[in-house]
Amino acid sequence: MRQNNPKDAQTLAEIIGTQENYDVTSQIASDCGGTGVGSVRSIREYIIHPDEIKRLGLGEAVVVNKQRFQMHRVQIRQVG
């Protein structure tokens, strides 16, 4: 669920972990668009970023299945 304390959100994101992704860049020129020059590099990024944890709404939570590396946003409703 949402964490307002930045350190708590950071800690949760670190516990949940990271996943491999790719950072793709391309160079553009102001007069002709793309130059054809660019790069691709492997990066590690949070499965859920601390900022996303801090922005969860009322009753929203994130459920992470680390065995399947899946993340789902869920809405928690009060019953009764």
Secondary structure, DSSP 8 states (H G I E B T S, - for coil): ----SHHHHHHHHHHH-EEEEEEEEEEEETTTEEEEEEEEEEEEEESS-HHHHHT--TTEEEEEETTTTEEEEEE-----
